[in-house]
Amino acid sequence: MKENNIEIFIKENLDQFDSDFPEKDHIDRFLDKLEQSERTMNHRKKYLYYSVAATIILLFSFSGYFLWDFTTIKNRTKNIDITISNIEFKEVGEYFKDQINIQLDQIKSMKYIEPQLKDSVFKEFEAMETNYRQLQDELKNNPNDERIMQAIIEHYQIKLDAVNQIIQSFSISKTNFKINRHENSI
């Protein structure tokens, strides 16, 4: 019975219940806001996809460059007849060592790089040092062997190129980090 009375009351007073209507452009504003929020979400998804794609492209580019550069250095040095005296050889070695140490100090001073990443880079260079020590031992046994001197110079060139590539890679990462941080703050 009560329900019937309520229904009857509502039907009889229907005009009083429907007295307030939304403004005429209410639905249009609502749809505009909904569409705008959907565009924002789509933009964020696109940005995520583009950033993942860019990262993958960078990784492939750097690995391809390292491979290409390594093979071209190897081929270039095979074709060059280097006759360096021991004094000139030491000067060249000192030059490369200084350049490499400057670049390594630059990597050490980069604050935006994760410590684990820095550690892995320096471990790789330590592994390169063991190869260098072997070459030095061979040079002590054969002091005038141009092949060993050439191998040591190639070692320096490869190491310097690797350090430069790592610095460029970290600089790109720093730029991407700044862009992402700026976009996130917006």
Residue frames relative to the residue before (quaternion, step in Angstrom):
aa qw qx qy qz dx dy dz
M 1.0000 0.0000 0.0000 0.0000 0.00 0.00 0.00
K 0.6512 0.5331 -0.3265 0.4302 3.54 0.88 -0.91
E 0.6518 0.5209 -0.3262 0.4444 3.54 0.90 -0.83
N 0.6418 0.5161 -0.3262 0.4640 3.55 0.96 -0.77
N 0.6416 0.5177 -0.3264 0.4625 3.57 0.98 -0.78
I 0.6463 0.5106 -0.3183 0.4694 3.59 0.99 -0.81
E 0.6556 0.5089 -0.3125 0.4622 3.55 0.89 -0.88
I 0.6497 0.5058 -0.3115 0.4744 3.55 0.94 -0.86
F 0.6475 0.5192 -0.3201 0.4568 3.59 0.93 -0.86
I 0.6595 0.5025 -0.3096 0.4654 3.58 0.93 -0.88
K 0.6688 0.4972 -0.3078 0.4591 3.57 0.87 -0.88
E 0.6742 0.4929 -0.3029 0.4591 3.55 0.95 -0.76
N 0.7761 0.3121 -0.1569 0.5250 3.62 1.03 -0.73
L 0.2027 0.8293 -0.4994 0.1479 3.60 1.15 0.49
D 0.6297 0.5480 -0.3357 0.4364 3.60 1.00 -0.73
Q 0.6572 0.5062 -0.3121 0.4631 3.58 1.02 -0.68
F 0.6566 0.5054 -0.3163 0.4619 3.61 1.07 -0.63
D 0.7504 0.3777 -0.2051 0.5022 3.61 0.99 -0.72
S 0.2869 0.7999 -0.4887 0.1977 3.58 0.99 0.65
D 0.7533 0.3329 -0.1940 0.5330 3.67 1.07 -0.65
F 0.0551 -0.7805 0.6227 -0.0026 3.55 -0.86 1.02
P 0.5260 -0.6103 0.4646 0.3673 3.60 -1.09 0.53
E 0.6266 -0.5337 0.3995 0.4035 3.53 -1.24 0.46
K 0.6643 -0.5461 0.3354 0.3847 3.57 -1.18 0.53
D 0.7548 0.3756 -0.2194 0.4910 3.62 0.93 -0.78
H 0.3277 0.7682 -0.4902 0.2495 3.59 1.23 0.25
I 0.6865 0.4754 -0.2935 0.4654 3.60 0.79 -0.93
D 0.6398 0.5231 -0.3305 0.4559 3.61 0.97 -0.78
R 0.6554 0.4957 -0.3112 0.4774 3.59 0.95 -0.86
F 0.6395 0.5277 -0.3227 0.4566 3.57 0.97 -0.83
L 0.6778 0.4832 -0.2892 0.4727 3.60 0.89 -0.91
D 0.6224 0.5367 -0.3359 0.4601 3.60 1.05 -0.72
K 0.6675 0.4898 -0.2983 0.4749 3.57 0.92 -0.88
L 0.6378 0.5229 -0.3199 0.4663 3.57 1.00 -0.79
E 0.6625 0.4992 -0.2957 0.4737 3.57 0.95 -0.88
Q 0.6432 0.5254 -0.3145 0.4597 3.58 1.00 -0.82
S 0.6659 0.4809 -0.3146 0.4757 3.61 0.92 -0.79
E 0.6249 0.5213 -0.3441 0.4684 3.60 1.07 -0.64
R 0.6338 0.5205 -0.3307 0.4669 3.61 1.01 -0.77
T 0.6388 0.5237 -0.3253 0.4602 3.58 0.98 -0.79
M 0.6596 0.4938 -0.3095 0.4746 3.58 0.93 -0.84
N 0.6459 0.5086 -0.3223 0.4694 3.60 0.97 -0.79
H 0.6283 0.5346 -0.3281 0.4601 3.58 1.04 -0.78
R 0.6578 0.5034 -0.3104 0.4663 3.58 0.94 -0.83
K 0.6435 0.5096 -0.3252 0.4696 3.58 0.98 -0.78
K 0.6441 0.5103 -0.3241 0.4687 3.59 0.94 -0.86
Y 0.6448 0.5241 -0.3255 0.4513 3.58 0.91 -0.86
L 0.6405 0.5165 -0.3217 0.4684 3.57 0.97 -0.84
Y 0.6699 0.4896 -0.3028 0.4688 3.60 0.86 -0.90
Y 0.6690 0.4967 -0.3065 0.4602 3.58 0.92 -0.85
S 0.6659 0.4936 -0.3212 0.4579 3.59 0.93 -0.77
V 0.6290 0.5055 -0.3398 0.4831 3.61 1.02 -0.69
A 0.6582 0.5043 -0.3109 0.4646 3.59 0.92 -0.87
A 0.6518 0.5116 -0.3158 0.4622 3.59 0.96 -0.82
T 0.6367 0.5226 -0.3271 0.4632 3.58 0.98 -0.77
I 0.6606 0.4970 -0.3097 0.4698 3.57 0.91 -0.87
I 0.6463 0.5121 -0.3205 0.4662 3.58 0.95 -0.85
L 0.6471 0.5171 -0.3218 0.4586 3.60 0.95 -0.82
L 0.6519 0.5165 -0.3203 0.4536 3.56 0.92 -0.86
F 0.6747 0.4754 -0.2955 0.4811 3.58 0.90 -0.89
S 0.6380 0.5336 -0.3294 0.4469 3.58 1.00 -0.79
F 0.6865 0.4778 -0.2936 0.4629 3.58 0.86 -0.93
S 0.6654 0.4843 -0.3220 0.4681 3.57 0.90 -0.81
G 0.6392 0.5118 -0.3256 0.4726 3.59 1.03 -0.73
Y 0.6509 0.5121 -0.3178 0.4616 3.56 0.98 -0.82
F 0.6433 0.5127 -0.3315 0.4620 3.59 0.91 -0.85
L 0.6626 0.4972 -0.3062 0.4689 3.58 0.92 -0.86
W 0.6695 0.4895 -0.2985 0.4722 3.57 0.88 -0.92
D 0.6734 0.5027 -0.2976 0.4530 3.57 0.86 -0.96
F 0.6397 0.5245 -0.3281 0.4560 3.56 0.97 -0.83
T 0.6920 0.4656 -0.2924 0.4677 3.61 0.85 -0.88
T 0.6636 0.4906 -0.3284 0.4594 3.61 0.96 -0.72
I 0.6114 0.5251 -0.3587 0.4709 3.58 1.04 -0.65
K 0.6450 0.5227 -0.3184 0.4576 3.54 0.95 -0.86
N 0.6908 0.4710 -0.2779 0.4730 3.58 0.91 -0.90
R 0.6349 0.5307 -0.3342 0.4512 3.59 0.98 -0.77
T 0.7164 0.4593 -0.2686 0.4513 3.54 0.84 -0.95
K 0.5747 0.5636 -0.3918 0.4455 3.60 1.17 -0.38
N 0.7216 0.4630 -0.2416 0.4545 3.58 0.99 -0.85
I 0.6601 0.4948 -0.3074 0.4743 3.57 1.19 -0.34
D 0.2414 -0.7551 0.5940 0.1366 3.51 -0.86 1.03
I 0.0578 -0.8208 0.5682 -0.0129 3.53 -0.24 1.28
T 0.0112 -0.7703 0.6371 -0.0237 3.49 -0.78 1.12
I 0.0793 0.8055 -0.5723 0.1320 3.50 0.00 1.36
S 0.3921 -0.6896 0.5495 0.2620 3.52 -0.92 0.86
N 0.6927 -0.4833 0.3267 0.4240 3.56 -1.24 0.33
I 0.6416 0.5173 -0.3340 0.4574 3.61 0.98 -0.73
E 0.6721 0.4801 -0.2950 0.4803 3.59 0.90 -0.92
F 0.6203 0.5480 -0.3348 0.4504 3.55 1.05 -0.78
K 0.6560 0.5008 -0.3116 0.4710 3.59 0.96 -0.83
E 0.6422 0.5195 -0.3310 0.4563 3.61 1.00 -0.77
V 0.6438 0.5062 -0.3184 0.4775 3.56 0.98 -0.84
G 0.6473 0.5249 -0.3128 0.4557 3.57 0.96 -0.88
E 0.6584 0.5035 -0.3088 0.4665 3.58 0.96 -0.85
Y 0.6217 0.5384 -0.3432 0.4537 3.57 1.01 -0.80
F 0.6877 0.4752 -0.2901 0.4659 3.59 0.80 -1.00
K 0.6345 0.5310 -0.3371 0.4493 3.59 0.94 -0.83
D 0.6563 0.5090 -0.3137 0.4602 3.59 0.93 -0.91
Q 0.6663 0.5013 -0.3061 0.4593 3.58 0.88 -0.91
I 0.6606 0.5041 -0.3065 0.4643 3.57 0.93 -0.89
N 0.6651 0.5044 -0.3066 0.4574 3.59 0.93 -0.88
I 0.6129 0.5336 -0.3489 0.4667 3.60 1.04 -0.71
Q 0.6845 0.4816 -0.2865 0.4664 3.57 0.89 -0.94
L 0.6465 0.5122 -0.3248 0.4628 3.59 0.99 -0.79
D 0.6237 0.5184 -0.3338 0.4805 3.59 1.06 -0.71
Q 0.6200 0.5312 -0.3419 0.4653 3.57 1.06 -0.70
I 0.6419 0.5046 -0.3243 0.4778 3.60 0.99 -0.80
K 0.6454 0.5252 -0.3256 0.4491 3.59 0.94 -0.85
S 0.7124 0.4702 -0.2660 0.4480 3.59 1.00 -0.78
M 0.5190 0.6289 -0.4260 0.3920 3.62 1.23 -0.15
K 0.2569 -0.8223 0.4969 0.1050 3.55 -0.42 1.27
Y 0.6718 0.5280 -0.3035 0.4216 3.59 1.12 -0.56
I 0.5690 0.5734 -0.3886 0.4432 3.61 1.28 0.05
E 0.5129 -0.6457 0.4717 0.3124 3.54 -0.98 0.86
P 0.5564 -0.6346 0.4169 0.3375 3.60 -0.94 0.83
Q 0.6214 0.5439 -0.3525 0.4401 3.60 1.02 -0.69
L 0.6481 0.5119 -0.3130 0.4690 3.56 1.01 -0.78
K 0.6291 0.5172 -0.3299 0.4774 3.57 1.00 -0.79
D 0.6522 0.5233 -0.3164 0.4479 3.58 0.92 -0.93
S 0.6679 0.4903 -0.3188 0.4603 3.59 0.90 -0.83
V 0.6197 0.5303 -0.3474 0.4626 3.60 1.04 -0.70
F 0.7037 0.4558 -0.2811 0.4669 3.58 0.85 -0.92
K 0.5939 0.5403 -0.3736 0.4645 3.62 1.11 -0.49
E 0.6280 0.5246 -0.3338 0.4680 3.57 1.04 -0.75
F 0.6717 0.4830 -0.3054 0.4714 3.57 0.98 -0.78
E 0.5946 0.5427 -0.3644 0.4680 3.58 1.13 -0.52
A 0.6267 0.5192 -0.3319 0.4770 3.58 1.06 -0.73
M 0.6315 0.5142 -0.3319 0.4761 3.58 1.04 -0.72
E 0.6242 0.5574 -0.3361 0.4321 3.58 1.07 -0.70
T 0.6115 0.5349 -0.3660 0.4540 3.59 1.03 -0.63
N 0.6281 0.5094 -0.3355 0.4831 3.61 1.03 -0.70
Y 0.6376 0.5323 -0.3191 0.4565 3.56 1.00 -0.84
R 0.6508 0.5150 -0.3201 0.4569 3.59 0.94 -0.84
Q 0.6241 0.5295 -0.3343 0.4673 3.58 1.04 -0.73
L 0.6480 0.5044 -0.3136 0.4767 3.56 0.99 -0.81
Q 0.6346 0.5260 -0.3277 0.4618 3.59 1.02 -0.78
D 0.6403 0.5154 -0.3231 0.4689 3.58 1.00 -0.80
E 0.6529 0.4972 -0.3144 0.4771 3.58 0.99 -0.80
L 0.6396 0.5202 -0.3271 0.4619 3.58 1.03 -0.72
K 0.6195 0.5267 -0.3491 0.4657 3.61 1.05 -0.66
N 0.6763 0.4777 -0.2900 0.4799 3.58 1.03 -0.76
N 0.7849 0.1385 -0.0618 0.6008 3.61 1.11 -0.69
P 0.1446 -0.8724 0.4585 0.0882 3.60 0.47 1.20
N 0.7643 0.3563 -0.2106 0.4945 3.64 1.03 -0.54
D 0.4197 0.7084 -0.4705 0.3173 3.59 1.20 0.30
E 0.3382 -0.7819 0.4932 0.1762 3.56 -0.39 1.28
R 0.5853 0.5789 -0.3799 0.4219 3.59 1.09 -0.54
I 0.6612 0.4888 -0.3072 0.4792 3.58 0.98 -0.81
M 0.6366 0.5143 -0.3294 0.4709 3.59 0.99 -0.83
Q 0.6420 0.5178 -0.3174 0.4679 3.56 1.00 -0.83
A 0.6467 0.5160 -0.3196 0.4619 3.59 0.99 -0.82
I 0.6411 0.5117 -0.3258 0.4702 3.59 1.02 -0.74
I 0.6459 0.5007 -0.3217 0.4782 3.60 0.97 -0.81
E 0.6243 0.5227 -0.3337 0.4751 3.61 1.00 -0.78
H 0.6162 0.5461 -0.3366 0.4569 3.58 1.02 -0.82
Y 0.6644 0.4957 -0.3024 0.4705 3.57 0.90 -0.94
Q 0.6610 0.5150 -0.3134 0.4467 3.59 0.89 -0.91
I 0.6647 0.4987 -0.3013 0.4676 3.56 0.89 -0.92
K 0.6656 0.5017 -0.3064 0.4597 3.56 0.91 -0.89
L 0.6595 0.4969 -0.3092 0.4718 3.60 0.95 -0.84
D 0.6421 0.5077 -0.3222 0.4756 3.59 0.97 -0.81
A 0.6501 0.5169 -0.3183 0.4571 3.59 0.95 -0.85
V 0.6520 0.5066 -0.3179 0.4661 3.58 0.93 -0.86
N 0.6545 0.5042 -0.3172 0.4656 3.60 0.95 -0.85
Q 0.6519 0.5090 -0.3187 0.4630 3.60 0.95 -0.81
I 0.6430 0.5157 -0.3248 0.4638 3.58 0.99 -0.80
I 0.6439 0.5103 -0.3234 0.4695 3.58 0.96 -0.81
Q 0.6441 0.5043 -0.3225 0.4762 3.60 0.96 -0.81
S 0.6507 0.5186 -0.3157 0.4561 3.56 0.94 -0.88
F 0.6722 0.4813 -0.2981 0.4771 3.59 0.92 -0.88
S 0.6219 0.5316 -0.3469 0.4585 3.59 1.05 -0.68
I 0.6361 0.5028 -0.3210 0.4894 3.59 1.02 -0.79
S 0.6417 0.5153 -0.3248 0.4661 3.58 0.97 -0.83
K 0.6366 0.5208 -0.3319 0.4619 3.58 0.99 -0.81
T 0.6472 0.5138 -0.3189 0.4642 3.58 0.95 -0.85
N 0.6613 0.4926 -0.3054 0.4761 3.59 0.92 -0.89
F 0.6259 0.5364 -0.3361 0.4556 3.59 1.03 -0.77
K 0.6571 0.5027 -0.3090 0.4692 3.58 0.95 -0.89
I 0.6475 0.5110 -0.3248 0.4628 3.60 0.96 -0.85
N 0.6685 0.4959 -0.3043 0.4633 3.59 0.86 -0.95
R 0.6609 0.4995 -0.3180 0.4611 3.58 0.91 -0.86
H 0.6471 0.5138 -0.3184 0.4647 3.57 1.01 -0.78
E 0.6764 0.4825 -0.2955 0.4715 3.59 0.92 -0.85
N 0.6417 0.5131 -0.3324 0.4631 3.57 1.02 -0.69
S 0.6593 0.5030 -0.3236 0.4556 3.58 1.05 -0.66
I 0.6025 0.5375 -0.3624 0.4656 3.57 1.18 -0.45
